Amino acid sequence: MTPGRVLLWACSFGGLGFSLAAAWFGPPAVWVVAVVLLAYLAIVLSGVFFPRLGMYATVHCVAPSSVPALALTFDDGPHPQTTPAVLDILEQHEAVATFFVVGHKVDKYPEVVREIVARGHALGLHGYQHERLFALRRPTDVARDIEQTRDAVERACGVRPRAFRPPIGFVSPRTAAGARRAQAPLIGWSVRAYDGTGHVSPERMLRRIEPGLRAGAIVLLHDAAERDDFVPGAVEALPRILEAIQRRGLTTASLERLLGFEPAKSAEAHSSDVGQRALSHADEPGKPLDAS
């Protein structure tokens, strides 16, 4: 059990004990009730805002450090100018990355997604519209959004990624339930440069990132801006980041490899799996068919 879940259970039992004590000894002062409620609310929200706690689901924020490698991940793309620039830098340094793509941008720039795959990089899912209030959506809507983004990627390049990093990175109980329905492992990060909110200087990005560059790290960068209204600092800072990784004796690898996930399925393999499940369902009429 993760530390976040232990904390949530402990606070829930504490709240139950507080209620029983109030029923037995009489209601406490209003200010005491308010403090207890605010403290509980703060703990519940911390699980949403800090996914590394794993309060509502397992969120992969680090990878096993058995090999001297880390994962470079890029969010909010694809973009026809900035994403190819990132790909060129990665190629020059013989580095591998995982790109968490936004579905509507995939539909708009499918050729960029094909280029990502053709250059040997992996893909992940980052929501179809990148909604800032995504954590409030119902589980059915979350699962539908994940599948919609998968469908967009499949149309673009013929593969169906599994891994999902929620927009903004928040993981609510609803987000966790929807990801489970879509069989999408949740991905967080261990170090980030905060380059997705505005332009950040390469020097500042390196200061933020370099202390966290170690085996198993998951590094969060951006190959595009959320609204495509500026050039993320990672485009300029990436050569220095890659040099820092090399100085530490580390290499880069895809998240699939570091976390031991099955690689993203091709469209043909996915169709075959659905067909096999359909045949199994025909043999077992009472068993529901999950085609996701």
PEQUIPE-V156203 format. One record per residue. N is the residue number from 1. RES is the residue in one letter. SS is DSSP state (hx for helix, st for strand, lp for the rest). OMEGA is omega in whole degrees, -180 to 180 (NA if undefined). Layout:
n: (N;N)
res: (RES;RES)
ss: (SS;SS)
omega: (OMEGA;OMEGA)
This chain:
n: (1;2;3;4;5;6;7;8;9;10;11;12;13;14;15;16;17;18;19;20;21;22;23;24;25;26;27;28;29;30;31;32;33;34;35;36;37;38;39;40;41;42;43;44;45;46;47;48;49;50;51;52;53;54;55;56;57;58;59;60;61;62;63;64;65;66;67;68;69;70;71;72;73;74;75;76;77;78;79;80;81;82;83;84;85;86;87;88;89;90;91;92;93;94;95;96;97;98;99;100;101;102;103;104;105;106;107;108;109;110;111;112;113;114;115;116;117;118;119;120;121;122;123;124;125;126;127;128;129;130;131;132;133;134;135;136;137;138;139;140;141;142;143;144;145;146;147;148;149;150;151;152;153;154;155;156;157;158;159;160;161;162;163;164;165;166;167;168;169;170;171;172;173;174;175;176;177;178;179;180;181;182;183;184;185;186;187;188;189;190;191;192;193;194;195;196;197;198;199;200;201;202;203;204;205;206;207;208;209;210;211;212;213;214;215;216;217;218;219;220;221;222;223;224;225;226;227;228;229;230;231;232;233;234;235;236;237;238;239;240;241;242;243;244;245;246;247;248;249;250;251;252;253;254;255;256;257;258;259;260;261;262;263;264;265;266;267;268;269;270;271;272;273;274;275;276;277;278;279;280;281;282;283;284;285;286;287;288;289;290;291;292)
res: (M;T;P;G;R;V;L;L;W;A;C;S;F;G;G;L;G;F;S;L;A;A;A;W;F;G;P;P;A;V;W;V;V;A;V;V;L;L;A;Y;L;A;I;V;L;S;G;V;F;F;P;R;L;G;M;Y;A;T;V;H;C;V;A;P;S;S;V;P;A;L;A;L;T;F;D;D;G;P;H;P;Q;T;T;P;A;V;L;D;I;L;E;Q;H;E;A;V;A;T;F;F;V;V;G;H;K;V;D;K;Y;P;E;V;V;R;E;I;V;A;R;G;H;A;L;G;L;H;G;Y;Q;H;E;R;L;F;A;L;R;R;P;T;D;V;A;R;D;I;E;Q;T;R;D;A;V;E;R;A;C;G;V;R;P;R;A;F;R;P;P;I;G;F;V;S;P;R;T;A;A;G;A;R;R;A;Q;A;P;L;I;G;W;S;V;R;A;Y;D;G;T;G;H;V;S;P;E;R;M;L;R;R;I;E;P;G;L;R;A;G;A;I;V;L;L;H;D;A;A;E;R;D;D;F;V;P;G;A;V;E;A;L;P;R;I;L;E;A;I;Q;R;R;G;L;T;T;A;S;L;E;R;L;L;G;F;E;P;A;K;S;A;E;A;H;S;S;D;V;G;Q;R;A;L;S;H;A;D;E;P;G;K;P;L;D;A;S)
ss: (lp;lp;hx;hx;hx;hx;hx;hx;hx;hx;hx;hx;hx;hx;hx;hx;hx;hx;hx;hx;hx;hx;hx;hx;hx;lp;lp;lp;lp;hx;hx;hx;hx;hx;hx;hx;hx;hx;hx;hx;hx;hx;hx;hx;hx;hx;hx;hx;hx;lp;hx;hx;hx;lp;lp;lp;lp;lp;st;st;lp;st;lp;lp;lp;lp;lp;lp;st;st;st;st;st;st;st;st;st;lp;lp;lp;lp;hx;hx;hx;hx;hx;hx;hx;hx;hx;hx;hx;lp;lp;lp;lp;st;st;st;st;st;lp;hx;hx;hx;hx;hx;hx;lp;hx;hx;hx;hx;hx;hx;hx;hx;hx;lp;lp;lp;st;st;st;st;lp;lp;lp;lp;lp;lp;lp;lp;hx;hx;hx;lp;lp;hx;hx;hx;hx;hx;hx;hx;hx;hx;hx;hx;hx;hx;hx;hx;hx;hx;hx;hx;lp;st;st;lp;lp;lp;st;lp;lp;hx;hx;hx;lp;lp;lp;hx;hx;hx;hx;hx;hx;hx;hx;hx;lp;lp;lp;lp;st;st;lp;lp;lp;st;st;lp;lp;lp;lp;lp;lp;lp;lp;lp;hx;hx;hx;hx;hx;hx;hx;hx;hx;lp;lp;lp;lp;lp;lp;st;st;st;st;st;st;lp;lp;lp;lp;lp;lp;lp;lp;lp;lp;lp;hx;hx;hx;hx;hx;hx;hx;hx;hx;hx;hx;hx;hx;hx;lp;lp;lp;st;st;lp;lp;hx;hx;hx;hx;hx;lp;lp;lp;lp;lp;st;st;hx;hx;hx;hx;hx;hx;hx;hx;hx;hx;hx;hx;hx;hx;hx;hx;hx;lp;lp;lp;lp;lp;lp;lp;lp;lp)
omega: (-177;178;-180;180;176;179;-179;179;-180;-180;179;177;176;178;177;178;178;180;179;179;179;179;-176;-174;-177;-176;177;178;-178;-178;177;178;-179;180;-180;-179;180;179;179;178;179;180;179;-179;179;177;177;-173;-179;-174;-179;177;-179;-175;-175;179;172;178;-177;-179;174;178;175;-175;-178;177;-178;-178;175;-179;170;178;-179;-179;165;175;4;175;-173;177;-172;180;176;177;176;180;179;-179;178;-180;179;-178;-180;-178;180;-180;175;-176;176;-168;178;-170;-177;175;175;178;-178;-176;-177;-179;178;178;178;179;177;-178;-179;180;172;-180;-178;-179;171;-175;-177;179;-178;-179;-176;-179;-179;178;-177;-177;180;-176;179;179;179;178;178;-180;180;179;179;180;178;178;175;180;179;179;180;177;-176;-171;174;177;-180;-179;179;-171;-176;170;-176;174;-177;178;-178;180;176;174;178;178;-179;-179;179;178;177;179;-179;-179;-177;175;-179;-177;173;-180;175;179;-179;-177;-178;180;-178;-177;-179;-178;178;-178;178;-180;-179;178;-179;178;-180;-171;-168;180;-177;-179;179;180;179;-179;171;-173;-180;175;180;175;176;174;-178;-179;179;-176;173;179;-180;-178;-179;-179;179;-174;-173;178;179;178;180;176;178;177;-180;179;-179;178;-178;172;178;178;178;177;179;-179;-176;-178;179;178;168;179;179;-176;171;179;-179;-180;179;180;179;179;179;178;179;179;178;178;178;180;179;178;-179;-173;-177;-175;-179;179;176;-175;-177;NA)
